[in-house]
Amino acid sequence: MAGHSKWNNIKRRKGAQDQKRAKVFTRISKEIHQAARNGGDNLETNAALKMAVDKAKQANMPNDNIERTIQKAVGNVEGVSYEEVTYEGYAPHGAAVFVEVLTENRNRSAAEVRLAFNKNGGNLGADGCVSFMFQRKGYLLFEKTADVDEEELLLDAIEAGAEDVVFEEEVVEIFTAMTAFHEVKEALGEPEGLRLETSELTMIPDTTTPLDDAQAEDVVKLLEALEDCDDVQHVAHNAEL
């Protein structure tokens, strides 16, 4: 799993996302809406909703926005209905790309995603063409704020149910099975010397596609174009950037 680090991709996106707070809020609101619609408004029994609300709080979304979105989803306030859609394809130079969308207009989303692929040297493929290359995993990213006892953290994470722990200069990444994600997150909290930066269920590639700098730049253009689509929630890929 260490070879599939997401840190460089997150670092690449972070600055842009900080400048697009409204879009970030919109995406998180959709996640909250879908989770509440599917599983109800009880955070204790709806793990997906709890995760989405935690993400909203990490992004400093106002509590009123969170509550209003939940109430819309469960039917107490009139609102839209979102549909989950995935798209699969290839970036330039053969990298696999998996796109997750929440939309109230499937035709609009399909057109935007197709345009992003076509304008940036990619190819939108059929369902299943790349999804077999990925596994859905739990992912925790901690930013280092002080020295970390790596041996102790590794033991604590494995005991909590983590599959892999990756130590890098600035961050620590923890990967879990999808079913163990919430247990690991709750068990670890924020260990000493670390601040939780990202926690999510995401698609992790089994293998990666090596690229040189010029090829990586081509792939990044496509990834950024997809991330700029209003309905796109997550973009996973197997490129080594």
C-alpha positions as CSV (number, residue, x, y, z in Angstrom):
1,M,0.0,0.0,0.0
2,A,2.9,2.3,0.6
3,G,3.4,2.7,-3.1
4,H,-0.1,4.1,-3.5
5,S,0.4,7.2,-1.4
6,K,-2.2,9.9,-2.0
7,W,-0.3,12.6,-0.2
8,N,1.2,14.2,-3.3
9,N,-2.2,14.3,-4.9
10,I,-3.8,15.8,-1.8
11,K,-1.0,18.4,-1.5
12,R,-1.4,19.3,-5.1
13,R,-5.2,19.9,-4.7
14,K,-5.1,21.5,-1.3
15,G,-4.1,25.0,-2.4
16,A,-6.7,25.1,-5.1
17,Q,-9.4,23.8,-2.8
18,D,-8.7,26.4,-0.2
19,Q,-9.5,29.0,-2.9
20,K,-12.8,27.3,-3.8
21,R,-14.4,27.0,-0.4
22,A,-17.9,27.4,-1.8
23,K,-17.4,24.5,-4.2
24,V,-16.0,22.4,-1.3
25,F,-19.0,23.2,0.8
26,T,-21.3,22.2,-2.1
27,R,-19.6,18.9,-2.5
28,I,-19.7,18.1,1.2
29,S,-23.4,19.1,1.3
30,K,-24.2,16.6,-1.4
31,E,-22.4,13.9,0.6
32,I,-24.4,14.8,3.7
33,H,-27.6,14.9,1.7
34,Q,-27.0,11.5,0.1
35,A,-26.0,9.8,3.3
36,A,-29.0,11.2,5.2
37,R,-31.4,10.2,2.4
38,N,-30.0,6.7,2.3
39,G,-29.6,6.0,6.0
40,G,-31.6,8.6,8.0
41,D,-30.6,11.5,10.2
42,N,-29.3,9.6,13.2
43,L,-25.5,10.0,13.4
44,E,-25.2,7.1,15.8
45,T,-26.7,4.6,13.4
46,N,-25.7,6.2,10.0
47,A,-21.9,5.9,9.7
48,A,-21.8,7.5,6.2
49,L,-23.6,10.5,7.6
50,K,-21.3,10.8,10.5
51,M,-18.3,10.7,8.2
52,A,-19.8,13.4,6.0
53,V,-20.6,15.6,9.0
54,D,-17.1,15.2,10.4
55,K,-15.7,16.2,7.0
56,A,-18.0,19.3,7.0
57,K,-16.8,20.3,10.4
58,Q,-13.2,19.9,9.4
59,A,-13.9,22.3,6.5
60,N,-15.5,24.7,8.9
61,M,-18.9,24.5,7.4
62,P,-21.5,26.3,9.5
63,N,-23.7,24.0,11.7
64,D,-26.9,25.6,10.2
65,N,-25.8,24.5,6.7
66,I,-25.2,21.0,7.9
67,E,-28.5,20.7,9.7
68,R,-30.5,22.3,6.8
69,T,-29.0,19.8,4.4
70,I,-29.9,16.9,6.6
71,Q,-33.4,18.1,7.0
72,K,-33.8,18.5,3.2
73,A,-32.5,15.0,2.7
74,V,-35.0,13.4,5.1
75,G,-37.9,15.3,3.6
76,N,-38.5,17.9,6.3
77,V,-37.5,20.7,3.9
78,E,-38.2,20.7,0.2
79,G,-35.0,20.0,-1.8
80,V,-33.4,18.2,-4.7
81,S,-32.7,14.5,-5.1
82,Y,-29.2,13.4,-6.0
83,E,-28.1,10.3,-7.9
84,E,-24.8,8.5,-7.5
85,V,-23.0,7.9,-10.8
86,T,-19.5,6.7,-11.6
87,Y,-17.4,7.1,-14.8
88,E,-14.3,5.3,-15.8
89,G,-11.6,5.9,-18.3
90,Y,-8.0,6.6,-19.1
91,A,-5.8,9.7,-18.8
92,P,-3.0,10.4,-21.2
93,H,-0.2,7.9,-21.1
94,G,-2.5,5.1,-19.9
95,A,-3.2,6.0,-16.3
96,A,-6.6,4.7,-15.1
97,V,-9.1,7.2,-13.8
98,F,-12.2,6.5,-11.7
99,V,-14.7,9.4,-11.2
100,E,-17.5,9.5,-8.6
101,V,-20.4,11.9,-9.1
102,L,-23.5,13.1,-7.2
103,T,-25.9,14.8,-9.4
104,E,-29.5,15.8,-9.9
105,N,-28.9,15.9,-13.7
106,R,-27.2,12.8,-15.1
107,N,-27.1,14.1,-18.7
108,R,-25.3,17.3,-17.6
109,S,-22.8,15.4,-15.5
110,A,-22.0,12.9,-18.3
111,A,-21.5,15.8,-20.8
112,E,-19.1,17.6,-18.4
113,V,-17.1,14.5,-17.6
114,R,-16.8,13.5,-21.2
115,L,-15.7,17.0,-22.2
116,A,-13.0,17.0,-19.5
117,F,-11.6,13.7,-20.8
118,N,-11.8,14.8,-24.5
119,K,-10.2,18.2,-24.0
120,N,-7.3,16.8,-22.0
121,G,-6.2,13.9,-24.0
122,G,-8.1,11.2,-22.1
123,N,-10.6,8.6,-23.1
124,L,-13.9,7.9,-21.3
125,G,-14.5,4.2,-21.2
126,A,-17.2,1.7,-20.5
127,D,-18.4,0.8,-17.0
128,G,-15.9,-1.7,-15.5
129,C,-12.9,-0.8,-17.7
130,V,-10.7,0.3,-14.8
131,S,-12.7,-0.2,-11.6
132,F,-11.2,-3.7,-11.2
133,M,-7.8,-2.0,-10.7
134,F,-9.0,-0.3,-7.5
135,Q,-10.2,-1.2,-4.0
136,R,-12.3,0.9,-1.8
137,K,-10.3,1.6,1.4
138,G,-10.4,3.8,4.5
139,Y,-7.8,6.6,4.4
140,L,-6.6,8.8,7.2
141,L,-4.1,11.6,6.6
142,F,-2.4,13.2,9.6
143,E,-0.1,16.3,9.3
144,K,2.9,16.2,11.7
145,T,2.9,19.1,14.2
146,A,5.7,17.7,16.4
147,D,7.9,14.6,16.7
148,V,6.0,11.4,16.5
149,D,6.7,8.1,18.1
150,E,6.4,6.0,15.0
151,E,6.7,2.6,16.6
152,E,4.0,3.4,19.2
153,L,1.7,4.8,16.5
154,L,2.3,1.8,14.2
155,L,1.4,-0.6,17.0
156,D,-1.7,1.4,18.0
157,A,-2.9,1.6,14.4
158,I,-2.5,-2.1,13.7
159,E,-4.1,-3.0,17.0
160,A,-7.1,-0.8,16.0
161,G,-7.4,-2.6,12.7
162,A,-5.4,-0.6,10.2
163,E,-3.9,-2.4,7.2
164,D,-0.9,-0.2,6.6
165,V,0.8,2.9,8.0
166,V,3.0,5.1,5.8
167,F,5.4,7.6,7.5
168,E,6.6,10.5,5.4
169,E,8.5,13.6,6.2
170,E,5.4,15.9,6.7
171,V,2.6,13.5,7.1
172,V,1.4,10.0,8.3
173,E,-1.0,8.0,6.1
174,I,-3.1,5.2,7.5
175,F,-5.0,2.7,5.3
176,T,-7.8,0.5,6.5
177,A,-10.3,-2.0,5.1
178,M,-13.6,-0.2,4.3
179,T,-15.4,-2.1,7.2
180,A,-12.7,-1.1,9.7
181,F,-12.5,2.6,8.8
182,H,-14.7,4.1,11.5
183,E,-13.3,1.8,14.3
184,V,-9.7,2.8,13.4
185,K,-10.6,6.5,13.2
186,E,-12.4,6.5,16.5
187,A,-9.6,4.4,18.2
188,L,-6.8,6.7,17.1
189,G,-8.4,10.1,17.4
190,E,-5.6,12.6,17.0
191,P,-2.4,11.1,18.3
192,E,0.2,13.3,20.0
193,G,2.1,15.3,17.4
194,L,-0.4,14.8,14.6
195,R,-3.4,16.8,13.3
196,L,-6.1,15.0,11.2
197,E,-6.1,16.5,7.8
198,T,-8.3,14.1,5.8
199,S,-10.5,11.1,6.5
200,E,-12.4,9.3,3.8
201,L,-13.4,6.2,2.1
202,T,-11.7,6.3,-1.2
203,M,-10.5,4.2,-4.2
204,I,-6.9,3.0,-3.9
205,P,-5.2,1.4,-6.9
206,D,-3.7,-2.1,-6.7
207,T,-0.9,-1.1,-9.1
208,T,0.3,2.3,-10.4
209,T,1.4,3.7,-13.8
210,P,4.9,5.3,-13.7
211,L,5.2,8.6,-15.5
212,D,7.9,11.1,-16.2
213,D,7.5,14.8,-15.3
214,A,6.0,15.8,-18.7
215,Q,3.6,12.9,-18.7
216,A,2.5,13.7,-15.1
217,E,1.8,17.2,-16.1
218,D,-0.6,16.0,-18.8
219,V,-2.4,13.7,-16.4
220,V,-2.7,16.5,-13.8
221,K,-4.5,18.7,-16.3
222,L,-7.1,16.1,-16.8
223,L,-7.5,15.5,-13.1
224,E,-7.9,19.2,-12.4
225,A,-10.5,19.5,-15.2
226,L,-12.5,16.7,-13.7
227,E,-12.2,18.1,-10.2
228,D,-13.5,21.4,-11.5
229,C,-16.8,19.8,-12.6
230,D,-19.5,20.9,-10.2
231,D,-21.0,17.4,-9.8
232,V,-17.7,15.5,-9.3
233,Q,-17.2,14.4,-5.7
234,H,-14.0,12.3,-6.0
235,V,-11.4,11.4,-8.6
236,A,-9.2,8.4,-8.1
237,H,-6.3,7.4,-10.4
238,N,-3.3,5.1,-10.5
239,A,-0.7,7.6,-11.9
240,E,2.6,8.0,-10.2
241,L,2.9,11.8,-10.2
